[in-house]
Amino acid sequence: MGTTLLRKVWDAHTVRRLANGQTQLFIGLHLIHEVTSPQAFDMLRARGATVAFPERTVATVDHIVPTRDQRRPFIDVMAEEMLSSLERNCREHRIRMLDLSSGLQGIVHVIGPELALTQPAMTIACGDSHTSTHGAFGAIAFGIGTSQVRDVLASQCLAMDPLKVRRITVTGRLQPGVYAKDVILEIIRRLGVKGGVGYAYEYGGDAIERMSMDERMTICNMSIEGGARVGYVNPDETTFTYLRGRPFAPVGDDFDRACRWWSSMASDPGAAYDDEVTLEAASIQPTVTWGINPGQSIAVGERIPAAGDQEALEFMGFRPGEPLKGTKIDVAFVGSCTNGRLSDLREAARIVSGHHVAAHVKALVVPGSQSVRAAAEREGLDRVFTDAGFEWRGAGCSMCLAMNPDRLEGREVCASSSNRNFKGRQGSPTGRTLLMSPAMVAAAAIAGEVVDVREFAAAEATLGR
């Protein structure tokens, strides 16, 4: 019987089995940011402890950083204090920090992969729930709380409960206008927001294998929205090609040796899984959330379920059986650790090129990192967006969670490429979020309402644009 990547990586990083049934795991890479680390460092000092492996910790600023004006000191006093605290802690403990002046700053789950800090068969921890993103490289990556951030700083270890593995196989080809975001929303819709509790999700099948690393990261990023602790894709040539030549990747013969080892850590043929699910890629449609959790979604052409959750319906102002297509939007947001990478911006720019944002819509594009922003500007994507009426911003988490000036106001409806549509998630306790792919957000911004990007593109072809 073969072995899964999860089990191989878990066993390779096991320090010991604890009496309570947990495993003490060594963490290969610890990523920190300005929100969940200050208290952890304070707890470390209170115990008279220091950082055990500072060379295995990397810091960035992303959650609270403003995206319009990033000059220091920040206008938001609390944001300035949090960033200053992170800077002091990194200096004191000799931790590498990718700050605003580095040219490498960005959302933690964007910069880790693009710098090749993230590598296959690693264990990775970060005080952020979407650490599962790094599983796209065949890493086992956990989001952790502040007390666990303290533990990793002090010992480079975590006490973890063992996980089951569910294999999710996506077969066939996606239709034009259907993206990785639609795939993961469909998975969460089918399995539920609690369906993955106690599981790691292993994604595979020919549809996943054809995906770029950016697309795989989108899939793994939202594993946590499906209740899973971990999401991963087995490393392959696509993974290795992406990593080759990046700043922290091995070089020369070391890279070739690393590829051989990474390959050996992939799940074996015939590996035993605790559960298996198969989806046909061709059946997946452009998907939009209608409710207040990511599992409350429908294909853009469907109607809101007659048996929809009453709380969600009342909050969103929808009625059972009405179409979602045609819903007026007030704000369009392209960005986040889910969909703020260069390929996401390219696809959104392709949709908006030659058009203008609807008069009543505020639209903004927030690159996931300074590197993404620079690359997009080299390609002229910034001009495509600004010519269309979008705001072009600096790198950061922005409107995904609104711990910064980018926020909804009142009952505004936002078409968002982010990952959560909870009440209050985007800053207003009454604001409403519709999750969708970046291309769908772009089309909605132009139309001023929810539209099927496939029909939008078809109309453009007919008009000869």
N, C-alpha and C positions, 0 to 999 in steps of 0.2 A: 504494500500500500504506500503510495507516494505521500509527500509532505508538502504542506502549503508554505508559501512565503512567510505568512504571519508566524507560523510555528518555528521556521528556521531562524528568522530574525529574533524572535522572542528568546529562543534557547541560546542564541549566540550572545545575547546581552543580559542573560540571567546571572545575577550575583549570588542569590540564594533564594530558597523557598521559605516563606515566612509561616509562622505557626497558625496564622489566621487564614491560610490558603492563598494569600496574595504572593506575587512574585516581586522581588526587589530587582528592578531593571536599571542597568546603566544607560544613561542618556548620551548619545553621541553628539548631539547639537542642541543647544538651548538658545532659543530666540526670545528676546525681551523687547518691550516697548514701554512707553511712558505711563500707561494707565495701570497695569497690574503689577509693576515692579517696585514703586516707592515703598509700599507697606512691607513688601517682602524683604527689601534691604534693611528697613527699620527693625524687622523681627530678627534679621541676621545679627545686627549690631547688639540688640538686646541680649542675645545669647553669647556675645563675645566671639562670634564665628566670622569667618571670611569666605570668599568664593573659592571653592576647591579647585576648579579647572577653568580659570578665566579665559583660556584660549579656546574653550569649547562654547563660549557664550558670545553672542553678537546682538547688538542693540540697534534699534531704529526708532524714529518718531513717525507716527502715522494717525493715530486715533483722534487726537485733539488738535493737530496742526491745521491752521486755516489754509484754504486753497486759493483764496483771492489775493491776500496780502500776507506774505510769509516773512516780512521783516521783523527783526527782534528789537525790543521786547514785543511779544504779542499783545494785542489790545485786550484779549481775555486774560485777566490776571491769573486765574486758576490754571489755564493752559500754560502760561509762562512758568508758573511755579512747578508744574509737573515736568516740563521739559528741562528746567534748570536742575531739578532733583535727579533726573536720569543722567544728565551730564556729570553732576558731582559724583554720583555712584559709579559711573563708568571710569572716571578718572581715578577714584580711590581704589577701585578693584582691578584696574588695568584691563578693562573690557573694551573690545573694539566697538566703536559707535559710528554708525553711518548717519550722520546728522545732515541738516539742511545745506551745509557748506561742502559736503563731500561729493556731490554729484551722483551719489548712489542711494540716496534716501528714498523711501517709498513704503508702501504697505508691506508688512513683514512677510506675508505669504506670496508676494510678488518678487521681492528682492532676494529671498532665499534661493529660489530656483534660478533666477536669471544670473546670479553670481556663482552658481554651482556650489553654494554652501550646502544645499540639499542634494543628497546623492542616494542611490539605491542601497537598500539593506541597512540603512541607518535607523536608529531610534531618534526621534525629534520631539521636543516638547516646547510649548509656548503658552503663555498666559492669554490665550485667545482661542475661542471655540473652533475657529476654522483652520486650525493647524492640520486638519485632515487633508488639506490641499496638497501637502508635500507627498502624500501617498501616491500621487500620479507617477512618481519616480521609483516606486517600489520600496519606499520608506514606510516605517510604522510610526505615525505621527499623531501625537495626542494634544488636545487642548487641556490646559490645567488651570486650577484656581490659584489665588495668591499664596496660600500656605504651601502649596506644592511648588510654586516658583521659589519660595524660600528653601524648600527641601533640595531642589535641584541645584540651586546656588551653593548650598552648604555641602552637598554630598555627591552631586552629579547622578543621583539615583532617584527613582520613584517607586513607591509601592503600588502595584497595579493588580487588579482582578484579572484572571484569565478570561479570554474572549473566545466565543464560537466564531466560525467563519461561514458566511453566506456567499456563495458564488452567484453573481448576477451576470448572465450572459446576454449580450445584445447582438443579434444576428442580422445579416442583410445590410442594406444601404438606406441611409436617411434620404428623405425626399428633399429637393431643393427648398430652401427657406426654413429648414428644420435644423436646429443646432444642438450642441452639447447641452446647453441650458434646458432645452425642451426635453432632452433625454432624462436628465436628473429630476426635473419636475414630474415627469411621467412616472419614474420609479418611485418617488415619494408619494405621489398620488395613489399608486397601486398598493404599496406596502405600508403606507401610513407614517405619520411623524414619530410614532413609537415602535414601528415595525423592526427597527434595527437595534433596539435596546439589548445589550449583552453581546452584540455581534461586531465583527469587522466585516466590511463589505469588500469582496474581491470582484472587480469589474473585468470582464473579458468578452470574448467573442470577436468575430471579424469586424463588426462595426466599431468596437473600441480600439482594436488593433490598427485600424486605418486612421484613427484620430491623431491630430497633432498633440504635442505636449500641452499647449495652451488649452485645448479642448479636454484633455484628460484631467487637467487641474480643475476645470470648471466642474466636472463630474465629481471628483473626490472632495472638492471644497464643500459641497452641500450634502455630503454623507451625514454630517452631524444633524442636518435638518430632518433626515429620515430616522434619527435616533441612534445611528451607529456610532461607535466610539472611534472607529478607524475606517477609512476607505482607501483602497490601493489598486494599482494596476501593475502587473508584472513587468519588470524592465525588459526592454528589447532594443533593437537597432534604432528605433525612433528615439528612445531615451538617450542612448549613447551619442547619437548624432547631435542631439540638443546640447548635451553637456560638454562635448569636445571643444576645447579652446576657451572655455569660460574661466573667469579669474581664479576660482578656487578648485577647479577640476585638476586631477592628476595630469601630468604631461608625459609625452614620449612613451617609452616602454611601460612606465607606471600606469598610464591610462589603459593600455592594452591589457595589462595584468588585471587591472580593476574591472574591466569589462568582462573578462572571463569569470572573475569571482562573482560579480553582480549577476551574471547569467545563471550561475550555479545556485543562486539564492531564490530564483523564481520558483513558483509552485511546480511540482513534478507532474508529469502526465499521470493521470489516475489518482491524483491527490484526493483524499477524503474530505468532504465538506459536511457541515452540520445541516445545511439547507441549500437548495439550488433553485434559481428562478431564471426563466428565459423570456426575453422580450424580442419581438420582431421590429426592427428599426423602421420598416416601411409603414408600420401602423401608427407611428408617433407623429403628431401634428404640432404646429406652433402652439405653445401652451402659455396660459396666463392664469395667475392666481386671482380668485374672486373673493377670498375670505381673509382670515386673520392668522392663518398659519400656512406654511408652504405646501402642505398636503391638500389644501382647498383650492384646487386648480381644475381647469377644463381646457380642452382644445379651443382655439379662438373662435371657431365656428359653432361651438356647442352652446347650449343654454345652461344657465345656473341651475343646479340640481333642485328638483322639487322638494327633496328631503334635506335641503341644506341646513347647516347649523344655524339656529335662530339668532344666537348672539352675534355670529359673523354677519348674517344678513342685515340685522338691525344696525350694526356698527358701520357697515359699508354702504348702507342705503340701497341695497338691492332687493329685488323680489324673486321668489322662486320661479323658474321657467323663463325669465327674461334673458335676452342675449347680452353677452359681455361686449361683443363687438359693437362699436358705436358709442361706448362710454366716453364721455368727455374727460380729458385730462387737463391739469393745470401746470404740472411740472414734468419734465423728462430728465432722467438721470442716467448717464452712461458712465460706469466706473465700478469700483469696489474690488475686493480680492477675488471675487467670482468672475468678473468680466471687465477688468480694467487693463488688460494686456494689449499689446500692439495689434494682434490679430482681431481683437474685439473692436478696436478703434477703426481699423481698416474696413471692417464689414459695416459698421455704422456709417462711416464716411461714404462708402459706396452707395448707401441708400439715400443719404441726404444731398449728395452732390447735385447741384443744379436746382435745388429747391430752397424754400425758406420755412423756418419754423412758424407755425400758426400764431397769429397775432396775440392770442390770449395765453400762450404757453411760455413758461420760463424753462429754458433747456440748458443743461450744462454737461460738459465732458471733463472728467477728472482722471487723468492717467494714473496708473497704479504705481508708478515710480518715476524718479527723475530720468532714468534711462529710457523708459517707455516714452516719456514726454519728448526727450531729445530725438529719439528715433522717429517719432510721429512728425515732428517738425521738419526733420530732414526730408521726409516724404511729402511734405506739404499738407498733411492731414489737418493741421491746426487751421490753415486758411480755408479748407473745405468747410470745416465746422463754423468758423466765425463768419464766413460769407453767408452761411445758411441761417445765422442768427443764434447759434449756440455760444455759450460762454466757454472759453478755454482756460482751464485752471491749472494750478500747481498740484503736485502729487499728494495724495492722502486718502484716508477713508471717506471723508466728505459726508455726503448725504446718506450713506449706507446706515449709519447709526447716529448721526447728528450730534456727536460730542464735540462740535465745532460750529462755526457760524452757518454752515449749510444745513438748513432745516425747513421742513414744511411749516406752513402757517394755517391755523384754523382747520377747516374741513377739506383742504386741498387734496386732490387726487394726483398721485405720482406714478408715472410709468417708469419702472426702475429695473436696472440690470443687476441689482444687488441680490442678497440671499434671504432676507427676512422681511415679512410683512406683518409683524406683530403690532398690536396697538401701541402707538407712541414711538415706534422704532425710529422713525425719521424726524423726531423732534417735537411734533405736535401731538398732544394726547388724543386729538380727534382727526388727525391726518390719516389718509388712506393710501395704501401702497398696493400696486399691481406689479407683481414680478413677471419678467419676460426676458427674452434674449436681447442683446444690444441692437440687433437689426430691427426687432419689433419695437423697441423704444424709439429708435430713429424714425421709423415709419409713423408711429403715434405722434411724435413731436411735429412732424410735417402736417399730418392730417388734423391734429388737434383732438384726436380721439383714438380709441383702440381700433386698429385695423389688422387685417391679415397681411403680413409682409409679402406673401406670395401674390396676392391680388394687386398689391401696390406695385411690385416689380413687374407683373404682367401688364398693368396699365401703362407703365413707363415704356415698356417694349412696344406696345401698340402705338404710343404717341411718338415713338422714334427718339426718345430722350436717352 
